């Protein structure tokens, strides 16, 4: 009885984590171009970083050529926005209040 209860609770927990992560990713993936992420590895597996086929800088360069100067990238479960031009970076850093970015010291 205890084993069956543990399996059911574990299954419910895994399902909740899976649904939450899918909903969280779907909010981000529609706004910027980029590769659709996988559940655990994000874009690390799709680009060949996990398998060692390419390095991270090579993968970012390939994505820049494909998607342009601004695109999204998932480092595992972490969402990142890649800005390739200095004027884009200056705009984001100059307008911290618009993008809700903390002050740096």
LUMTORBA-703952 format. One record per residue (C-alpha): residue in three letters; x, y, z; residue number from 1. Coordinates in Angstrom, 3 decimals. Example, Ala and Ser with C-alpha at 12.3 -4.5 7.8 and 13.67 -1.06 7.14 Angstrom:
// LUMTORBA-703952
residu, c1, c2, c3, num
ALA, 12.300, -4.500, 7.800, 1
SER, 13.670, -1.060, 7.140, 2
***
This chain:
// LUMTORBA-703952
residu, c1, c2, c3, num
UNK, 0.000, 0.000, 0.000, 1
UNK, 2.776, 2.431, 0.897, 2
UNK, 4.674, 1.670, -2.316, 3
UNK, 1.602, 2.329, -4.483, 4
UNK, 0.928, 5.635, -2.711, 5
UNK, 4.532, 6.703, -3.222, 6
UNK, 4.359, 5.895, -6.939, 7
UNK, 1.100, 7.837, -7.355, 8
UNK, 2.424, 10.892, -5.491, 9
UNK, 5.688, 10.812, -7.424, 10
UNK, 3.798, 10.583, -10.715, 11
UNK, 1.591, 13.544, -9.782, 12
UNK, 4.647, 15.588, -8.787, 13
UNK, 6.433, 14.828, -12.065, 14
UNK, 3.303, 15.715, -14.034, 15
UNK, 2.937, 19.054, -12.227, 16
UNK, 6.603, 19.949, -12.820, 17
UNK, 6.308, 18.989, -16.490, 18
UNK, 3.122, 21.025, -17.061, 19
UNK, 4.544, 24.039, -15.215, 20
UNK, 7.759, 24.006, -17.225, 21
UNK, 5.879, 23.658, -20.526, 22
UNK, 3.602, 26.583, -19.676, 23
UNK, 6.538, 28.696, -18.546, 24
UNK, 8.461, 28.026, -21.761, 25
UNK, 5.498, 28.651, -24.031, 26
UNK, 5.214, 32.212, -22.686, 27
UNK, 8.761, 33.001, -23.810, 28
UNK, 9.129, 31.044, -27.025, 29
UNK, 6.464, 32.941, -28.976, 30
UNK, 8.053, 36.384, -28.537, 31
UNK, 11.515, 35.987, -30.065, 32
UNK, 12.870, 33.749, -32.817, 33
UNK, 14.905, 30.729, -31.826, 34
UNK, 14.945, 26.950, -31.682, 35
UNK, 12.086, 25.272, -29.841, 36
UNK, 13.581, 24.005, -26.547, 37
UNK, 13.525, 20.447, -25.270, 38
UNK, 12.231, 19.727, -21.786, 39
UNK, 15.408, 19.087, -19.790, 40
UNK, 18.270, 20.292, -21.992, 41
UNK, 16.693, 23.385, -23.537, 42
UNK, 18.635, 24.111, -26.730, 43
UNK, 21.874, 22.480, -25.593, 44
UNK, 20.938, 19.133, -27.150, 45
UNK, 19.398, 20.513, -30.398, 46
UNK, 22.498, 22.545, -31.217, 47
UNK, 24.990, 19.746, -30.552, 48
UNK, 26.616, 21.285, -27.483, 49
UNK, 25.798, 18.308, -25.238, 50
UNK, 27.133, 15.800, -27.761, 51
UNK, 30.323, 17.829, -28.265, 52
UNK, 29.680, 18.380, -31.978, 53
UNK, 30.058, 22.162, -31.535, 54
UNK, 31.149, 24.535, -28.784, 55
UNK, 28.846, 27.152, -27.276, 56
UNK, 30.357, 30.086, -29.256, 57
UNK, 30.025, 28.104, -32.503, 58
UNK, 26.388, 27.278, -31.718, 59
UNK, 25.592, 30.925, -30.919, 60
UNK, 27.244, 32.012, -34.185, 61
UNK, 25.171, 29.492, -36.170, 62
UNK, 21.976, 30.674, -34.475, 63
UNK, 22.885, 34.323, -35.163, 64
UNK, 23.283, 33.545, -38.864, 65
UNK, 19.942, 31.740, -38.907, 66
UNK, 17.775, 33.990, -36.654, 67
UNK, 19.452, 37.401, -36.848, 68
UNK, 20.900, 39.764, -34.254, 69
UNK, 18.314, 39.126, -31.504, 70
UNK, 17.115, 35.626, -30.629, 71
UNK, 16.252, 33.421, -27.681, 72
UNK, 18.275, 30.506, -26.345, 73
UNK, 17.605, 28.050, -23.520, 74
UNK, 20.629, 27.006, -21.392, 75
UNK, 18.893, 23.957, -19.968, 76
UNK, 15.963, 25.368, -17.970, 77
UNK, 17.262, 28.963, -18.122, 78
UNK, 15.853, 31.341, -20.744, 79
UNK, 18.330, 33.745, -22.339, 80
UNK, 18.058, 36.518, -24.877, 81
UNK, 21.100, 36.906, -27.110, 82
UNK, 21.864, 40.421, -28.374, 83
UNK, 24.532, 40.506, -31.073, 84
UNK, 24.836, 44.232, -31.736, 85
UNK, 26.302, 46.795, -29.373, 86
UNK, 23.475, 49.291, -29.983, 87
UNK, 20.917, 46.704, -28.796, 88
UNK, 22.927, 46.109, -25.622, 89
UNK, 23.288, 49.856, -25.017, 90
UNK, 19.527, 50.328, -25.448, 91
UNK, 18.697, 47.614, -22.910, 92
UNK, 21.266, 48.817, -20.371, 93
UNK, 20.309, 52.493, -20.782, 94
UNK, 16.597, 51.781, -20.251, 95
UNK, 16.845, 49.576, -17.159, 96
UNK, 13.506, 50.785, -15.794, 97
UNK, 11.746, 49.696, -19.005, 98
UNK, 13.191, 46.179, -18.910, 99
UNK, 13.044, 45.741, -15.100, 100
UNK, 16.785, 45.148, -14.725, 101
UNK, 18.504, 45.666, -11.368, 102
UNK, 21.163, 48.335, -11.008, 103
UNK, 24.768, 47.180, -11.241, 104
UNK, 27.499, 48.394, -8.942, 105
***
